[in-house]
Amino acid sequence: MERNSLEFPPSSLALDEPNGLLAFGGDLSPQRLLTAYQLGIFPWFNPGQPILWWTPDPRTVFYPEQVHCSRSMRKFIRRSTWQVSIDRNFRSVIEACSQERANSSGTWITPEMLEAYNRLHNLGYAHSVEVWQGNDLVGGLYGVALGRVFFGESMFSRETNGSKMALLHLARFLVNNDFLLFDAQVASSHLFTLGATCISRDMFEEVLLQGCDQGTIVQMQSVWQAAEKKLISDDGHILD
């Protein structure tokens, strides 16, 4: 991909193996990232690789109203003293997500990626959900919101159920604000236990056409601005 061009190849040219690899090169400028997300394309690459752009088929997604909260998790939420916020500390969340996990080596959230998504956050497109135990950040997630679609990127836990708490509260927030879809990108058994499902690339792109037009993108930015730094109760409403 040429650095000076924001155009991507048609998604129909994406490889079957590895599933969804569409292009490489370019940069992580806000303009390119926003163009990519509107087309259902996201960057994912390891240190030392060129920037790789993906659009897998099928696509793993959540319908916000179908995110599953188990009986044990409901009990945990009722008893918990944790608090959940939106966009209170985006940088701390993405830095926590970039740390190496116990069951993996390395991280795909390179310093280049970290700074790129911080730029998107400062522009009002990338958002975080934080889970707090007092002043300690115990879990969270971040992603990109365009119109009525939220594109999840990564989540973390420092305490059991930290990331799950963030996901469940985000889902309720998305339901309350009429979001169409929560993109989870690539399948995993853990995501399916939480209610994720798979849809075709064509179906995913149809939702993006419906929910990510420019007018809806501008309209929905005010929803995130209203939620910024406030707390979310366990039923998803914003608390002052």
Backbone bond lengths (Angstrom), bond angles and torsions (degrees), N, CA, C in turn:
res aa  C-N    CA-C-N  psi(-1)  N-CA   C-N-CA  omega(-1)  CA-C   N-CA-C  phi
1 M - - - 1.461 - - 1.525 109.69 -
2 E 1.320 116.57 135.75 1.459 120.49 -179.31 1.522 110.68 -77.98
3 R 1.338 115.69 137.02 1.461 120.70 -176.52 1.521 111.82 -62.31
4 N 1.325 118.55 -32.32 1.454 120.95 -175.52 1.523 113.67 -88.09
5 S 1.321 118.10 -1.25 1.462 121.66 -179.68 1.518 109.61 -112.71
6 L 1.338 116.33 137.54 1.456 121.15 177.71 1.526 112.00 -95.63
7 E 1.318 117.16 3.00 1.461 120.46 -177.11 1.529 111.32 -79.14
8 F 1.332 115.10 140.47 1.457 122.14 174.35 1.526 109.34 -111.05
9 P 1.323 117.29 151.62 1.465 119.22 173.58 1.526 110.15 -61.55
10 P 1.324 118.85 158.39 1.468 120.44 174.43 1.521 110.74 -58.32
11 S 1.324 116.50 143.39 1.464 119.95 -177.79 1.522 112.21 -62.74
12 S 1.337 117.34 -22.13 1.467 120.46 178.98 1.520 111.97 -64.57
13 L 1.338 117.65 -15.36 1.470 121.59 179.54 1.522 112.68 -90.28
14 A 1.344 117.44 -0.98 1.466 120.36 179.36 1.527 110.05 -62.91
15 L 1.316 116.05 146.01 1.466 121.26 -178.40 1.526 111.41 -71.45
16 D 1.332 115.30 150.02 1.461 120.41 170.72 1.531 111.03 -79.43
17 E 1.345 115.96 -29.02 1.452 121.39 179.75 1.528 109.57 -145.06
18 P 1.324 119.44 114.90 1.462 125.55 -3.33 1.527 111.45 -67.84
19 N 1.304 115.00 142.92 1.459 121.35 -170.39 1.524 112.15 -60.63
20 G 1.337 115.64 114.51 1.452 120.79 171.42 1.505 116.31 95.06
21 L 1.327 119.31 -1.44 1.459 119.31 178.84 1.523 109.14 -67.12
22 L 1.330 115.93 121.48 1.462 121.27 -172.45 1.515 113.39 -112.48
23 A 1.331 117.58 -39.55 1.467 119.88 -173.21 1.521 109.05 -159.18
24 F 1.329 115.97 166.75 1.458 120.39 172.38 1.515 108.69 -141.54
25 G 1.327 115.31 157.04 1.464 120.61 178.71 1.523 112.07 101.59
26 G 1.315 116.00 -160.84 1.450 121.39 -177.00 1.519 111.54 75.89
27 D 1.320 116.21 -150.59 1.457 121.53 -179.17 1.517 108.93 -144.64
28 L 1.326 115.89 -176.39 1.461 121.46 179.96 1.522 110.68 -112.54
29 S 1.321 116.30 38.52 1.464 120.30 177.18 1.525 109.59 -66.16
30 P 1.337 118.02 152.77 1.468 119.76 177.60 1.521 112.85 -54.34
31 Q 1.334 116.93 -40.72 1.459 119.81 -178.31 1.525 111.33 -62.17
32 R 1.338 116.53 -43.25 1.460 119.11 -179.07 1.531 111.13 -69.21
33 L 1.333 116.89 -42.05 1.460 119.67 179.64 1.524 111.52 -62.43
34 L 1.317 117.36 -44.29 1.460 119.97 -179.52 1.528 111.29 -66.19
35 T 1.330 116.73 -39.10 1.462 120.29 175.19 1.519 110.37 -60.36
36 A 1.330 116.41 -43.97 1.461 121.07 -178.57 1.523 110.97 -62.74
37 Y 1.320 117.49 -49.84 1.464 119.74 -176.71 1.526 111.73 -61.71
38 Q 1.326 117.38 -38.39 1.463 119.31 178.76 1.523 111.62 -63.01
39 L 1.323 116.95 -23.57 1.463 121.87 178.56 1.524 112.60 -95.67
40 G 1.339 117.11 -0.42 1.459 120.38 -178.35 1.515 113.92 83.50
41 I 1.320 117.69 22.54 1.460 123.76 -176.33 1.526 108.50 -112.56
42 F 1.329 116.94 141.93 1.461 119.65 178.57 1.529 109.83 -139.32
43 P 1.345 117.15 154.04 1.468 120.50 177.67 1.521 111.01 -88.02
44 W 1.323 115.23 142.94 1.476 120.36 177.66 1.522 107.37 -160.85
45 F 1.328 116.00 114.03 1.463 120.04 -176.00 1.524 108.86 -156.89
46 N 1.300 115.38 158.89 1.450 121.83 179.81 1.525 110.87 -96.78
47 P 1.328 117.79 158.39 1.467 120.17 177.27 1.524 110.73 -53.66
48 G 1.329 115.94 136.74 1.459 121.29 179.97 1.515 113.84 90.77
49 Q 1.338 118.14 -13.12 1.459 121.94 176.55 1.522 110.41 -91.20
50 P 1.340 117.34 158.17 1.464 118.53 166.83 1.524 109.13 -66.94
51 I 1.323 117.31 165.75 1.460 120.69 176.31 1.533 108.26 -66.65
52 L 1.322 116.48 123.56 1.460 122.11 179.45 1.525 109.12 -107.07
53 W 1.332 116.41 138.27 1.462 122.52 -176.96 1.525 109.39 -116.85
54 W 1.348 116.32 133.89 1.459 122.00 -169.25 1.520 112.38 -128.47
55 T 1.323 115.12 147.57 1.459 122.48 170.19 1.524 108.54 -148.08
56 P 1.345 117.62 80.28 1.467 121.34 -172.68 1.524 113.08 -67.51
57 D 1.319 114.92 155.40 1.452 123.00 176.30 1.530 108.16 -138.92
58 P 1.340 118.24 113.57 1.466 127.89 8.32 1.521 112.00 -78.20
59 R 1.330 114.31 172.24 1.459 121.83 -179.56 1.524 109.33 -109.14
60 T 1.323 116.59 135.52 1.457 120.74 177.62 1.524 109.17 -89.09
61 V 1.330 116.19 126.24 1.462 121.28 -175.89 1.529 109.81 -141.16
62 F 1.322 114.40 162.71 1.461 122.21 165.80 1.528 108.12 -113.23
63 Y 1.315 116.91 135.25 1.457 120.21 159.92 1.527 105.12 -85.00
64 P 1.335 118.27 119.79 1.473 119.69 -168.62 1.518 114.44 -51.41
65 E 1.319 117.56 -37.71 1.463 120.15 -177.63 1.530 112.31 -73.82
66 Q 1.339 117.64 -9.73 1.461 120.92 -178.05 1.533 113.16 -106.54
67 V 1.339 117.58 4.86 1.459 119.04 175.06 1.529 108.85 -61.73
68 H 1.318 116.05 131.45 1.470 121.19 -170.86 1.526 111.68 -94.27
69 C 1.316 114.76 129.12 1.466 121.32 173.85 1.521 107.76 -114.93
70 S 1.314 116.57 112.51 1.461 121.07 -176.50 1.524 110.71 -67.60
71 R 1.337 115.33 163.33 1.464 120.16 178.48 1.529 110.86 -60.60
72 S 1.341 116.38 -40.96 1.464 118.91 -179.86 1.521 111.37 -66.55
73 M 1.332 116.56 -34.92 1.467 119.00 178.79 1.526 110.86 -70.91
74 R 1.318 117.01 -35.50 1.458 119.36 176.61 1.536 110.51 -61.95
75 K 1.326 116.33 -41.49 1.465 120.06 177.11 1.523 110.30 -63.07
76 F 1.339 115.83 -41.77 1.463 119.86 179.79 1.525 110.77 -61.03
77 I 1.344 116.56 -44.49 1.467 120.45 -178.61 1.527 110.29 -63.20
78 R 1.334 116.67 -42.69 1.475 119.84 -178.54 1.530 111.57 -62.15
79 R 1.327 116.12 -35.23 1.467 119.95 -176.90 1.529 112.78 -88.69
80 S 1.311 116.40 -15.83 1.461 120.51 -171.80 1.524 112.39 -72.64
81 T 1.310 115.40 146.46 1.474 121.24 172.57 1.524 110.73 -102.47
82 W 1.328 117.12 5.50 1.455 120.43 178.96 1.527 110.62 -65.19
83 Q 1.311 114.78 152.45 1.460 121.34 174.79 1.534 108.70 -119.45
84 V 1.325 115.15 149.80 1.463 121.37 -176.16 1.524 109.01 -124.38
85 S 1.323 115.86 133.77 1.468 120.75 -178.79 1.520 110.44 -132.40
86 I 1.321 114.62 167.54 1.468 122.38 176.82 1.522 108.32 -117.97
87 D 1.328 116.07 129.31 1.472 122.89 172.67 1.525 113.83 57.12
88 R 1.313 116.87 29.12 1.460 118.76 176.38 1.523 111.32 -79.54
89 N 1.344 117.04 -32.51 1.471 119.54 -179.72 1.526 109.09 -154.57
90 F 1.326 115.90 73.11 1.463 121.15 -176.44 1.517 111.63 -58.73
91 R 1.316 116.57 -45.20 1.462 119.25 -174.48 1.532 111.44 -62.38
92 S 1.321 117.26 -40.68 1.463 119.05 179.35 1.527 111.20 -64.17
93 V 1.330 116.89 -35.35 1.461 119.97 179.37 1.521 110.86 -67.05
94 I 1.320 118.25 -49.30 1.466 119.53 -177.25 1.528 110.40 -67.78
95 E 1.334 117.78 -33.37 1.464 119.56 176.08 1.529 110.45 -66.12
96 A 1.329 117.52 -39.39 1.463 120.21 177.64 1.531 110.14 -65.73
97 C 1.331 117.33 -39.71 1.465 120.72 178.55 1.529 111.66 -65.39
98 S 1.329 116.80 -26.38 1.465 120.44 -176.47 1.523 112.94 -81.45
99 Q 1.329 117.36 -9.17 1.461 119.91 -178.86 1.524 110.77 -72.19
100 E 1.325 116.28 147.84 1.463 120.64 178.38 1.523 110.18 -63.14
101 R 1.342 116.17 141.02 1.454 122.37 178.85 1.523 109.60 -92.81
102 A 1.310 116.15 158.24 1.465 121.13 -177.10 1.523 111.99 -62.32
103 N 1.354 116.99 -31.33 1.465 120.29 -175.74 1.525 112.67 -102.32
104 S 1.331 117.67 19.97 1.464 120.28 179.83 1.514 109.87 -146.97
105 S 1.324 115.38 163.45 1.465 120.07 176.51 1.513 108.31 -117.68
106 G 1.315 116.44 128.40 1.452 120.33 179.25 1.517 112.35 82.41
107 T 1.308 116.39 -179.84 1.456 123.20 179.79 1.519 109.11 -147.20
108 W 1.341 115.47 145.83 1.458 119.04 177.12 1.527 111.73 -88.16
109 I 1.348 117.45 -9.68 1.467 119.98 177.93 1.521 107.47 -86.56
110 T 1.309 115.31 83.64 1.458 121.99 -179.13 1.526 110.17 -72.16
111 P 1.339 118.54 165.71 1.470 119.35 174.50 1.521 112.50 -54.76
112 E 1.340 116.82 -35.05 1.467 121.08 178.18 1.530 110.72 -63.35
113 M 1.346 116.37 -44.05 1.459 120.74 178.53 1.526 110.64 -65.89
114 L 1.320 116.19 -42.41 1.459 120.64 -178.66 1.519 111.10 -58.56
115 E 1.314 116.17 -46.17 1.467 119.43 -178.90 1.524 111.57 -69.69
116 A 1.336 116.91 -34.37 1.468 120.32 179.79 1.522 110.75 -63.54
117 Y 1.340 117.08 -42.70 1.468 119.10 -178.45 1.522 111.66 -77.43
118 N 1.318 117.62 -27.01 1.462 118.38 170.97 1.520 111.02 -64.00
119 R 1.341 117.07 -37.34 1.470 119.46 175.93 1.523 110.14 -63.34
120 L 1.339 116.83 -43.14 1.469 119.54 178.27 1.532 111.18 -62.37
121 H 1.327 116.31 -37.44 1.463 119.37 177.57 1.523 110.79 -63.74
122 N 1.310 117.17 -44.43 1.463 120.62 180.00 1.529 111.86 -63.49
123 L 1.341 116.81 -24.97 1.465 121.74 177.33 1.524 112.66 -87.67
124 G 1.341 116.77 -4.90 1.462 120.47 176.17 1.512 115.48 92.62
125 Y 1.350 117.92 16.30 1.465 120.34 -177.43 1.531 113.24 -110.06
126 A 1.298 118.63 -29.85 1.466 121.73 179.25 1.529 108.65 -100.98
127 H 1.330 115.93 139.80 1.463 120.43 -172.58 1.524 110.59 -137.99
128 S 1.315 114.44 156.03 1.469 120.69 179.17 1.517 109.96 -127.15
129 V 1.323 114.40 153.95 1.465 122.35 169.05 1.523 106.04 -119.86
130 E 1.318 116.08 128.75 1.465 121.59 -177.03 1.524 110.85 -114.58
131 V 1.309 116.32 140.86 1.469 122.08 174.27 1.518 107.38 -114.72
132 W 1.337 115.72 125.45 1.455 121.88 -172.34 1.523 111.67 -117.46
133 Q 1.307 115.49 137.09 1.460 122.64 166.19 1.520 105.47 -113.57
134 G 1.328 115.37 96.61 1.456 119.16 -169.01 1.515 109.35 65.35
135 N 1.329 116.18 -123.06 1.463 120.62 177.92 1.526 112.95 -97.04
136 D 1.328 116.74 5.47 1.467 121.02 -177.35 1.525 110.48 -97.26
137 L 1.320 114.78 133.18 1.462 121.48 177.97 1.529 107.94 -84.52
138 V 1.347 117.32 114.08 1.465 120.79 -174.62 1.521 113.15 -109.24
139 G 1.317 117.54 -5.51 1.457 120.71 178.30 1.508 110.56 -176.93
140 G 1.329 115.69 167.24 1.450 118.48 178.15 1.509 111.85 169.85
141 L 1.314 114.50 178.36 1.463 121.84 176.90 1.516 108.66 -153.82
142 Y 1.340 115.00 164.99 1.462 118.92 174.78 1.523 109.40 -145.26
143 G 1.310 115.28 160.97 1.455 120.95 178.47 1.515 110.44 -173.16
144 V 1.310 115.61 -170.25 1.463 123.13 -177.31 1.518 108.50 -116.56
145 A 1.319 117.59 133.63 1.457 122.36 177.38 1.521 109.17 -113.27
146 L 1.324 115.64 123.36 1.457 121.69 174.42 1.521 107.74 -128.47
147 G 1.317 116.19 113.19 1.451 119.53 -177.89 1.505 110.65 61.13
148 R 1.336 117.11 -125.84 1.461 122.11 -176.67 1.529 112.31 -104.05
149 V 1.320 116.46 27.59 1.463 121.81 175.64 1.523 108.53 -127.21
150 F 1.335 116.01 132.26 1.460 121.55 174.59 1.519 108.12 -109.22
151 F 1.330 116.56 126.31 1.458 122.80 -178.61 1.528 107.93 -102.97
152 G 1.326 116.80 101.67 1.453 120.38 -179.19 1.518 111.65 -70.69
153 E 1.324 116.85 140.00 1.461 121.40 -178.94 1.530 112.76 -112.50
154 S 1.320 118.10 -52.50 1.458 119.32 -178.18 1.526 109.24 -162.21
155 M 1.339 116.25 158.70 1.454 120.95 175.06 1.526 109.62 -143.37
156 F 1.320 116.48 165.41 1.459 120.39 -177.31 1.517 109.67 -147.95
157 S 1.332 115.32 160.12 1.466 122.71 173.57 1.518 109.46 -135.82
158 R 1.302 115.65 135.53 1.461 120.96 168.43 1.522 110.49 -106.97
159 E 1.336 115.85 -13.92 1.459 122.76 174.04 1.527 106.99 -133.29
160 T 1.324 116.90 151.15 1.457 120.96 178.80 1.531 110.25 -53.51
161 N 1.339 116.16 131.72 1.463 125.06 178.53 1.523 113.20 79.79
162 G 1.335 118.67 4.53 1.466 120.09 -178.97 1.518 112.71 -61.46
163 S 1.330 117.72 -50.81 1.463 119.92 -179.08 1.520 111.15 -70.89
164 K 1.338 116.91 -34.91 1.468 120.13 179.66 1.532 110.27 -64.78
165 M 1.317 116.56 -39.32 1.465 120.64 177.25 1.534 110.05 -60.84
166 A 1.323 116.84 -43.50 1.467 120.53 178.90 1.522 110.86 -62.50
167 L 1.328 116.70 -44.77 1.461 121.25 -178.45 1.521 111.68 -62.48
168 L 1.333 117.26 -44.90 1.458 120.63 -177.71 1.521 111.75 -66.11
169 H 1.323 117.25 -40.20 1.457 119.72 178.68 1.527 111.21 -69.79
170 L 1.328 116.82 -37.36 1.462 118.96 176.13 1.526 110.34 -63.20
171 A 1.328 117.38 -43.32 1.463 120.58 179.87 1.523 111.06 -57.94
172 R 1.339 116.72 -43.62 1.462 119.32 179.16 1.521 111.09 -65.07
173 F 1.325 116.96 -39.04 1.466 121.12 176.18 1.527 110.52 -61.13
174 L 1.332 117.21 -42.57 1.463 120.83 179.85 1.526 111.15 -65.90
175 V 1.327 117.25 -40.25 1.466 120.73 176.97 1.523 110.35 -60.85
176 N 1.324 116.23 -47.39 1.468 120.70 -177.40 1.521 112.73 -63.22
177 N 1.344 116.87 -21.50 1.463 120.75 -178.32 1.525 112.61 -113.02
178 D 1.338 115.99 21.30 1.467 123.04 169.66 1.524 114.24 61.64
179 F 1.331 116.77 37.31 1.467 119.22 174.78 1.520 109.44 -72.98
180 L 1.328 115.62 147.01 1.458 121.34 -178.10 1.515 112.67 -86.77
181 L 1.331 116.28 -34.94 1.456 119.31 -169.61 1.516 110.78 -157.03
182 F 1.318 115.04 150.97 1.459 123.79 175.08 1.530 105.21 -124.09
183 D 1.314 116.92 106.12 1.462 122.23 -176.78 1.518 110.48 -76.67
184 A 1.338 116.32 129.87 1.459 121.79 176.55 1.521 112.32 -112.89
185 Q 1.324 116.76 1.44 1.462 125.10 171.56 1.517 113.95 70.58
186 V 1.344 117.57 -76.80 1.466 121.70 -169.60 1.530 109.65 -122.68
187 A 1.319 116.57 139.77 1.462 122.10 -174.61 1.521 112.64 -67.03
188 S 1.336 115.02 147.06 1.463 122.17 168.25 1.520 107.43 -152.73
189 S 1.316 117.08 152.67 1.458 120.86 -178.87 1.524 111.15 -61.76
190 H 1.337 117.55 -34.58 1.462 121.08 179.48 1.524 110.82 -62.94
191 L 1.330 117.16 -43.64 1.465 120.39 -179.56 1.522 111.37 -62.91
192 F 1.320 117.18 -37.24 1.457 119.84 -179.26 1.530 111.37 -67.09
193 T 1.331 118.18 -31.84 1.466 119.59 176.95 1.523 111.10 -66.82
194 L 1.322 116.78 -20.62 1.465 121.38 -179.84 1.524 112.80 -95.09
195 G 1.319 116.89 0.67 1.459 119.70 175.72 1.511 115.56 109.20
196 A 1.323 118.01 6.62 1.465 120.00 178.67 1.527 110.45 -66.99
197 T 1.315 115.77 155.77 1.450 122.07 176.32 1.524 108.56 -141.53
198 C 1.315 117.01 172.71 1.463 121.07 179.28 1.522 109.92 -115.76
199 I 1.324 116.08 138.33 1.460 121.81 174.77 1.522 107.84 -129.61
200 S 1.318 115.95 162.30 1.461 119.95 -179.62 1.520 110.30 -70.04
201 R 1.316 115.40 157.74 1.466 120.12 175.91 1.530 110.45 -59.24
202 D 1.329 117.14 -41.41 1.466 120.51 -179.94 1.528 110.95 -59.91
203 M 1.335 116.87 -43.94 1.463 120.25 179.49 1.523 110.64 -65.23
204 F 1.329 116.43 -40.79 1.462 120.79 178.38 1.527 110.58 -60.54
205 E 1.319 117.00 -45.25 1.468 120.34 -179.45 1.527 111.84 -65.97
206 E 1.334 117.62 -31.18 1.464 120.18 175.94 1.526 110.86 -64.75
207 V 1.341 116.78 -40.31 1.463 120.21 177.58 1.528 110.27 -63.80
208 L 1.331 116.99 -39.71 1.467 120.02 179.64 1.530 110.77 -63.39
209 L 1.321 117.50 -39.06 1.470 120.24 177.65 1.521 110.71 -62.10
210 Q 1.329 115.88 -36.25 1.460 120.93 -178.31 1.526 112.00 -77.14
211 G 1.345 117.05 -39.27 1.457 119.59 -169.62 1.503 116.49 -105.46
212 C 1.343 117.67 -7.99 1.468 119.86 -174.29 1.525 112.94 -120.43
213 D 1.320 117.62 28.01 1.467 118.47 173.85 1.518 108.88 -70.87
214 Q 1.312 116.82 160.20 1.461 121.28 -170.94 1.520 112.38 -61.08
215 G 1.334 117.63 -39.01 1.455 120.19 -179.49 1.517 112.08 -63.42
216 T 1.338 116.70 -40.97 1.462 120.63 179.59 1.519 110.41 -69.48
217 I 1.327 117.42 -37.12 1.467 120.69 177.97 1.525 110.44 -59.13
218 V 1.326 116.99 -47.49 1.466 121.22 179.93 1.524 110.50 -64.18
219 Q 1.337 116.76 -43.50 1.456 121.34 -179.28 1.517 111.92 -60.20
220 M 1.334 117.41 -43.68 1.453 120.84 -173.31 1.529 113.38 -78.22
221 Q 1.324 117.80 -15.93 1.464 118.63 177.09 1.528 111.09 -62.35
222 S 1.339 116.56 -31.68 1.461 119.55 179.23 1.519 111.43 -67.46
223 V 1.344 118.03 -28.73 1.465 121.71 177.21 1.526 110.09 -63.54
224 W 1.334 116.14 -44.39 1.467 120.01 179.36 1.518 111.31 -69.41
225 Q 1.319 117.33 -36.72 1.463 119.87 178.36 1.523 110.69 -62.98
226 A 1.327 116.90 -38.16 1.466 120.72 179.33 1.523 111.64 -68.08
227 A 1.346 116.56 -29.68 1.461 120.65 -177.42 1.517 113.21 -86.38
228 E 1.320 117.86 -15.47 1.459 121.62 -170.71 1.526 112.26 -55.55
229 K 1.331 114.76 128.66 1.467 125.33 173.93 1.529 113.94 67.95
230 K 1.335 117.48 6.51 1.456 119.51 177.36 1.528 110.18 -94.15
231 L 1.314 115.79 166.27 1.456 121.44 -178.91 1.520 110.45 -95.22
232 I 1.342 115.24 147.24 1.453 121.17 177.23 1.519 107.77 -107.85
233 S 1.325 117.14 129.28 1.463 120.07 176.77 1.521 109.19 -76.67
234 D 1.331 117.07 173.69 1.446 119.51 -175.55 1.520 113.40 -71.42
235 D 1.332 119.32 -8.41 1.454 119.25 172.45 1.516 111.22 -102.18
236 G 1.331 116.84 8.00 1.448 121.25 171.26 1.503 115.66 93.89
237 H 1.334 119.24 -4.18 1.444 119.16 179.72 1.523 110.63 -78.95
238 I 1.307 115.26 153.11 1.463 120.66 179.36 1.518 110.09 -83.51
239 L 1.326 115.36 130.68 1.452 121.24 179.21 1.524 109.73 -107.04
240 D 1.320 117.42 136.18 1.475 119.70 174.82 1.503 110.64 -72.82
